[in-house]
Amino acid sequence: MQSKRFYAPILWCTLIALPAHAATIKEAFALASQIDAPVQTAQQRKALSALRHAQSITPEPLSLTLSGSNSLDDNLSPSQGSREYEAELGIPLWQWGQKDRLLAQVNQLTKLEQSQWMLSRWALAGALREAVWSARLAKLAQDSAQQKLLALEKIHHDLQRQLQAGEVAPLDVNLAHQAWLEAQLQLALSAQQLNDSLQQFQALAGDIPLPDQPETRPLALETMVHPQRQVLQAQTELALAQLAQAQYDTRDTPELALSLTRERGAPDEDYKNRGKISMRIPFGAEGRTQARVTSANSELISAQTQVQRTERQISTQQQMAHHALTLANQQLQMAQQRLQLATQAWQWQQRSYRAGQTSLTAFLTAQSDFLERGFAVQRAELELGRADSRYLQTLGVLP
């Protein structure tokens, strides 16, 4: 077979570059987190309000009671007889240690809300990481399908010209045309997958370029605290604070009352002033106290049990992610070795095809394998980046 019948495709396995100024995963995460800023602000205001209440002079607002009385005649109408006016100021009082227990509970509740905020950010980071790597892998799949289509399209046109010159059989053109149609279908499918992946990414991060760089690891991974651990620890500490409050605050708040009374016994008498100090001390109910203690103790046991269960889950996920990262490293090395062998085999196939010793079917298969090996290296690099992001996610590291 003459050399003019041979078309040697250029190596198409270079990934088409993403936008030159694509954001990093860290920048995409920062933009995606902006929508939750009002929620964080509202939580901070709520925590500040609760803290002010716990630090106030009295556990409840002061109360003022005004009353007046007048003697009535036989028709129950006011007369000019005795009259009395009274003003009473009620001052709620903190019980012994109640203020400290309430302040501890407020601090633990604030800590819990902050840890829950971090947990929601961690969940967003996980979803964003998966969306980024899924979109990049879909982009690579589309590039691979597009380059294969271009190579097959040029071979198909070249064979058609050779068929008109009587240099190839119609079967070769038929086989090349089938391969070209199959490549068109694969390109359409990969384009749809890429579009779906990009929409999922933009639903999280907005209309920004797809990040094109792997994540940068923090310097000290061992100092990172997993957000799930933070939440469970905060829940446990809050349950302890609530249990202490239920055990010691067994009655309602006592109240000191200061009252001033002006009264007269008859219309011709002068008004007399009378002051009074009183103390209201509520009694506790054993059934009510026991119910609160039982409920708080149940919350504490539930939180401690959840800590143990979640700790096992986190440890298992970290081990699995570490093994997957090690495997991704090995797969990248093997993909690079296979590419070297495929390149050598492709050179042999070209010489064999030019010499007429290899059929078109075998030649197309060798070409497809060569192109696939090239993209396999890039795919392995992306899989390694995704495995690293998943490992960081299991450690609780935010982008």
C-alpha positions as CSV (number, residue, x, y, z in Angstrom):
1,M,0.0,0.0,0.0
2,Q,1.4,3.4,-1.0
3,S,2.3,5.8,1.8
4,K,-0.2,8.3,0.4
5,R,-3.0,5.9,1.5
6,F,-1.9,6.3,5.1
7,Y,-3.0,9.1,7.4
8,A,-1.1,9.3,10.6
9,P,-3.2,11.2,13.1
10,I,-1.5,13.6,15.4
11,L,-1.5,12.8,19.1
12,W,-4.8,14.4,20.2
13,C,-4.5,13.5,23.9
14,T,-3.7,17.0,25.1
15,L,-6.5,18.3,27.3
16,I,-8.2,21.4,25.9
17,A,-7.4,24.1,28.4
18,L,-10.1,25.4,30.7
19,P,-10.6,29.2,31.1
20,A,-7.3,30.9,31.6
21,H,-8.5,32.7,34.7
22,A,-10.4,29.8,36.3
23,A,-11.0,30.1,40.0
24,T,-9.6,27.7,42.5
25,I,-11.7,25.4,44.6
26,K,-11.0,27.7,47.5
27,E,-12.3,30.8,45.6
28,A,-15.3,28.9,44.4
29,F,-16.1,27.8,48.0
30,A,-15.8,31.4,49.2
31,L,-18.2,32.6,46.5
32,A,-20.7,29.8,47.2
33,S,-20.6,30.6,51.0
34,Q,-21.6,34.2,50.5
35,I,-25.3,33.3,50.2
36,D,-25.2,32.0,53.8
37,A,-23.7,35.2,55.3
38,P,-27.1,36.6,56.5
39,V,-27.8,33.4,58.4
40,Q,-24.5,33.6,60.2
41,T,-25.2,37.3,61.1
42,A,-28.6,36.4,62.4
43,Q,-27.1,33.6,64.6
44,Q,-24.5,36.0,66.0
45,R,-27.2,38.6,66.9
46,K,-29.2,35.8,68.6
47,A,-26.2,34.6,70.6
48,L,-25.4,38.2,71.7
49,S,-29.0,38.8,72.8
50,A,-29.1,35.5,74.8
51,L,-25.7,36.5,76.4
52,R,-27.0,39.9,77.4
53,H,-30.0,38.3,79.0
54,A,-27.8,35.8,81.0
55,Q,-25.7,38.7,82.2
56,S,-28.6,41.0,83.2
57,I,-29.1,42.2,86.8
58,T,-32.4,40.4,87.2
59,P,-33.5,37.1,85.6
60,E,-36.8,38.6,84.4
61,P,-37.9,42.2,83.7
62,L,-39.1,44.3,86.6
63,S,-42.9,44.6,87.0
64,L,-45.1,47.5,88.3
65,T,-48.5,47.0,89.8
66,L,-50.9,49.9,90.3
67,S,-54.1,49.6,92.3
68,G,-56.8,51.8,93.9
69,S,-59.8,51.2,96.1
70,N,-62.7,53.4,97.2
71,S,-65.6,52.8,99.6
72,L,-69.0,52.1,98.0
73,D,-72.5,53.1,99.1
74,D,-75.5,50.9,99.2
75,N,-76.0,51.2,95.5
76,L,-72.4,50.1,94.9
77,S,-71.4,53.6,93.7
78,P,-68.2,55.3,94.8
79,S,-68.6,57.4,97.9
80,Q,-66.4,60.1,99.5
81,G,-65.4,57.7,102.3
82,S,-62.1,55.8,102.6
83,R,-59.7,55.6,99.7
84,E,-56.5,53.7,99.1
85,Y,-53.9,53.9,96.3
86,E,-51.0,51.4,96.0
87,A,-48.0,51.1,93.7
88,E,-45.9,47.9,93.9
89,L,-42.5,47.3,92.2
90,G,-41.7,43.6,91.6
91,I,-38.0,42.7,91.4
92,P,-37.2,39.1,90.3
93,L,-34.1,37.7,92.0
94,W,-31.4,35.2,90.8
95,Q,-31.3,32.0,92.8
96,W,-27.9,30.9,94.2
97,G,-25.7,29.9,91.3
98,Q,-28.6,30.2,88.8
99,K,-27.0,33.0,86.8
100,D,-23.7,31.1,86.4
101,R,-25.6,27.9,85.3
102,L,-27.7,29.9,82.7
103,L,-24.6,31.7,81.4
104,A,-22.8,28.3,81.0
105,Q,-25.9,27.0,79.1
106,V,-26.0,30.0,76.8
107,N,-22.3,29.7,76.0
108,Q,-22.7,26.0,75.2
109,L,-25.7,26.8,73.0
110,T,-23.7,29.5,71.1
111,K,-20.9,27.0,70.7
112,L,-23.3,24.4,69.3
113,E,-24.7,26.9,66.8
114,Q,-21.3,27.9,65.7
115,S,-20.2,24.2,65.2
116,Q,-23.5,23.5,63.3
117,W,-22.6,26.5,61.1
118,M,-19.2,25.0,60.4
119,L,-20.8,21.6,59.7
120,S,-23.1,23.1,57.1
121,R,-20.0,24.8,55.5
122,W,-18.2,21.4,55.5
123,A,-21.2,19.7,53.8
124,L,-21.2,22.5,51.2
125,A,-17.5,22.0,50.7
126,G,-18.1,18.3,50.1
127,A,-20.8,18.9,47.5
128,L,-18.7,21.5,45.8
129,R,-15.7,19.3,45.6
130,E,-17.6,16.5,44.0
131,A,-19.2,18.9,41.6
132,V,-15.9,20.3,40.5
133,W,-14.2,17.0,39.9
134,S,-17.2,15.5,38.2
135,A,-17.3,18.4,35.8
136,R,-13.6,18.2,35.1
137,L,-13.8,14.5,34.4
138,A,-16.8,15.1,32.1
139,K,-14.9,17.9,30.3
140,L,-12.0,15.5,29.8
141,A,-14.5,12.8,28.4
142,Q,-15.9,15.4,26.0
143,D,-12.4,16.4,24.8
144,S,-11.5,12.7,24.3
145,A,-14.6,12.1,22.3
146,Q,-14.1,15.2,20.2
147,Q,-10.5,14.4,19.4
148,K,-11.4,10.8,18.4
149,L,-14.1,12.1,16.2
150,L,-11.7,14.5,14.4
151,A,-9.2,11.8,13.8
152,L,-11.9,9.4,12.5
153,E,-13.4,12.1,10.3
154,K,-10.2,12.8,8.6
155,I,-9.5,9.1,8.0
156,H,-13.0,8.7,6.6
157,H,-12.6,11.5,4.1
158,D,-9.1,10.3,3.2
159,L,-10.5,6.8,2.5
160,Q,-13.3,8.2,0.4
161,R,-10.8,9.9,-1.9
162,Q,-8.8,6.7,-2.1
163,L,-11.9,4.8,-2.9
164,Q,-12.6,7.0,-5.9
165,A,-9.0,6.4,-7.1
166,G,-9.6,2.6,-6.7
167,E,-6.9,2.2,-4.1
168,V,-9.1,0.8,-1.2
169,A,-12.0,-1.5,-0.9
170,P,-15.5,-0.2,-0.2
171,L,-15.5,-2.3,3.1
172,D,-12.7,-0.1,4.5
173,V,-14.8,3.0,3.8
174,N,-17.8,1.3,5.4
175,L,-15.9,0.4,8.5
176,A,-14.4,3.9,8.9
177,H,-17.9,5.4,8.4
178,Q,-19.3,3.2,11.2
179,A,-16.5,4.2,13.5
180,W,-17.1,7.9,12.7
181,L,-20.9,7.6,13.5
182,E,-20.1,5.9,16.8
183,A,-17.7,8.7,17.7
184,Q,-20.4,11.3,17.0
185,L,-22.8,9.5,19.4
186,Q,-20.1,9.3,22.1
187,L,-19.4,13.0,21.6
188,A,-23.1,13.9,22.0
189,L,-23.4,11.8,25.2
190,S,-20.3,13.3,26.7
191,A,-21.5,16.8,25.9
192,Q,-24.7,16.2,27.7
193,Q,-22.9,14.8,30.7
194,L,-20.7,17.8,30.8
195,N,-23.6,20.2,30.6
196,D,-25.3,18.4,33.5
197,S,-22.1,18.5,35.6
198,L,-21.6,22.2,34.9
199,Q,-25.2,23.0,35.9
200,Q,-24.7,21.1,39.2
201,F,-21.5,23.1,39.8
202,Q,-23.1,26.4,39.0
203,A,-26.0,25.6,41.2
204,L,-23.6,25.6,44.1
205,A,-21.0,28.2,43.2
206,G,-22.8,30.5,40.7
207,D,-21.7,31.6,37.3
208,I,-17.9,31.3,37.7
209,P,-15.3,29.4,35.7
210,L,-14.7,25.8,36.6
211,P,-11.6,25.5,38.9
212,D,-8.7,23.9,37.0
213,Q,-6.2,23.3,39.8
214,P,-5.9,20.7,42.6
215,E,-6.4,21.7,46.2
216,T,-3.5,22.9,48.3
217,R,-3.1,20.9,51.5
218,P,-2.8,22.7,54.9
219,L,0.5,22.6,56.6
220,A,-0.7,20.7,59.7
221,L,-3.5,18.2,59.0
222,E,-3.2,16.7,62.4
223,T,-4.4,19.9,64.1
224,M,-7.7,19.9,62.1
225,V,-10.9,19.2,64.1
226,H,-13.7,17.4,62.2
227,P,-16.9,19.5,62.1
228,Q,-19.0,16.5,63.1
229,R,-16.8,16.0,66.1
230,Q,-17.2,19.6,67.0
231,V,-21.0,19.4,66.8
232,L,-21.3,16.3,68.9
233,Q,-18.9,17.6,71.5
234,A,-20.9,20.8,71.7
235,Q,-24.2,18.8,72.0
236,T,-22.7,16.8,74.9
237,E,-21.5,19.9,76.7
238,L,-24.9,21.6,76.2
239,A,-26.7,18.5,77.6
240,L,-24.4,18.6,80.7
241,A,-25.2,22.2,81.2
242,Q,-29.0,21.6,80.8
243,L,-28.7,18.7,83.3
244,A,-27.0,20.9,85.9
245,Q,-29.7,23.5,85.4
246,A,-32.5,20.9,85.8
247,Q,-30.9,19.5,89.0
248,Y,-30.4,22.8,90.8
249,D,-33.0,25.2,89.5
250,T,-35.9,23.3,91.1
251,R,-38.3,26.2,91.6
252,D,-39.4,29.4,89.8
253,T,-37.6,32.7,90.3
254,P,-38.3,34.4,93.7
255,E,-39.4,38.0,93.7
256,L,-38.8,41.0,96.0
257,A,-41.7,43.4,96.1
258,L,-41.5,47.1,97.2
259,S,-44.9,48.8,97.6
260,L,-46.0,52.3,98.6
261,T,-49.6,52.9,99.8
262,R,-51.5,56.1,100.3
263,E,-54.8,55.8,102.2
264,R,-57.4,57.6,104.3
265,G,-60.2,56.3,106.5
266,A,-62.7,59.2,106.0
267,P,-63.1,62.2,103.6
268,D,-62.0,64.6,106.3
269,E,-58.8,62.7,107.2
270,D,-55.4,63.4,105.6
271,Y,-53.8,60.7,103.4
272,K,-51.2,58.5,105.2
273,N,-48.3,56.9,103.5
274,R,-47.4,53.3,104.2
275,G,-44.4,51.3,102.8
276,K,-44.1,47.5,102.5
277,I,-41.4,45.0,101.6
278,S,-42.4,41.5,100.7
279,M,-40.7,38.4,99.3
280,R,-42.4,35.8,97.1
281,I,-40.6,32.4,97.3
282,P,-42.1,29.7,95.1
283,F,-41.9,26.1,96.1
284,G,-40.6,23.4,93.8
285,A,-42.6,20.4,92.7
286,E,-40.9,17.1,92.8
287,G,-42.7,15.6,89.8
288,R,-41.9,18.6,87.7
289,T,-38.2,18.6,88.7
290,Q,-37.8,14.9,88.2
291,A,-39.3,15.1,84.7
292,R,-36.8,17.9,83.7
293,V,-33.9,15.9,85.1
294,T,-35.0,12.7,83.4
295,S,-35.3,14.6,80.1
296,A,-31.9,16.3,80.4
297,N,-30.3,13.0,81.3
298,S,-31.8,11.3,78.3
299,E,-30.4,14.0,76.0
300,L,-27.0,13.6,77.6
301,I,-27.0,9.8,77.1
302,S,-28.2,10.2,73.5
303,A,-25.4,12.7,72.7
304,Q,-22.7,10.5,74.3
305,T,-23.9,7.5,72.3
306,Q,-23.9,9.5,69.1
307,V,-20.3,10.5,69.8
308,Q,-19.2,6.9,69.9
309,R,-21.1,5.9,66.7
310,T,-19.9,9.0,64.7
311,E,-16.3,8.5,65.8
312,R,-16.3,5.0,64.3
313,Q,-17.8,6.3,61.1
314,I,-15.3,9.1,60.8
315,S,-12.4,6.8,61.4
316,T,-13.7,4.3,58.8
317,Q,-14.2,7.0,56.2
318,Q,-10.7,8.4,56.7
319,Q,-9.2,5.0,56.3
320,M,-11.2,4.3,53.2
321,A,-10.3,7.7,51.7
322,H,-6.6,7.2,52.5
323,H,-6.6,3.8,50.7
324,A,-8.4,5.3,47.7
325,L,-5.8,8.0,47.6
326,T,-3.0,5.5,47.6
327,L,-4.7,3.5,44.9
328,A,-5.2,6.6,42.7
329,N,-1.5,7.2,43.0
330,Q,-0.8,3.7,41.8
331,Q,-3.3,4.0,38.9
332,L,-1.6,7.2,37.7
333,Q,1.8,5.5,37.6
334,M,0.3,2.5,35.8
335,A,-1.5,4.8,33.3
336,Q,1.8,6.5,32.5
337,Q,3.5,3.2,31.9
338,R,0.7,2.0,29.7
339,L,0.9,5.2,27.7
340,Q,4.6,4.5,27.0
341,L,3.8,1.0,25.8
342,A,0.9,2.2,23.8
343,T,3.0,4.9,22.1
344,Q,5.6,2.2,21.1
345,A,2.8,-0.1,19.8
346,W,1.2,2.7,17.9
347,Q,4.5,3.4,16.0
348,W,4.6,-0.3,15.1
349,Q,1.0,-0.2,13.9
350,Q,1.7,2.8,11.7
351,R,4.6,1.0,9.9
352,S,2.6,-2.2,9.6
353,Y,-0.4,-0.3,8.1
354,R,1.8,1.5,5.6
355,A,3.3,-1.8,4.6
356,G,-0.2,-3.3,4.0
357,Q,0.3,-5.9,6.8
358,T,-2.5,-4.6,9.0
359,S,-6.2,-4.3,8.2
360,L,-8.1,-1.1,8.7
361,T,-10.1,-2.6,11.6
362,A,-6.9,-3.4,13.5
363,F,-5.5,0.0,12.6
364,L,-8.6,1.8,13.9
365,T,-8.5,-0.3,17.1
366,A,-4.8,0.6,17.6
367,Q,-5.5,4.2,17.0
368,S,-8.4,4.3,19.5
369,D,-6.3,2.5,22.1
370,F,-3.5,5.0,21.6
371,L,-5.7,8.0,22.0
372,E,-7.4,6.4,25.0
373,R,-4.1,5.7,26.8
374,G,-3.2,9.4,26.4
375,F,-6.4,10.5,27.9
376,A,-6.2,7.8,30.6
377,V,-3.2,9.6,32.0
378,Q,-5.0,12.8,32.4
379,R,-8.1,11.0,33.7
380,A,-5.8,9.3,36.3
381,E,-4.5,12.8,37.3
382,L,-8.0,14.1,37.8
383,E,-9.0,11.0,39.8
384,L,-5.9,11.5,42.0
385,G,-7.0,15.1,42.6
386,R,-10.6,14.0,43.4
387,A,-9.2,11.3,45.8
388,D,-7.1,13.9,47.5
389,S,-10.1,16.2,47.9
390,R,-12.2,13.4,49.3
391,Y,-9.5,12.6,51.8
392,L,-9.3,16.2,52.9
393,Q,-13.1,16.1,53.2
394,T,-13.0,13.2,55.6
395,L,-10.4,15.0,57.7
396,G,-12.8,18.0,58.0
397,V,-10.6,20.4,56.1
398,L,-12.4,23.2,54.3
399,P,-11.0,24.5,50.9
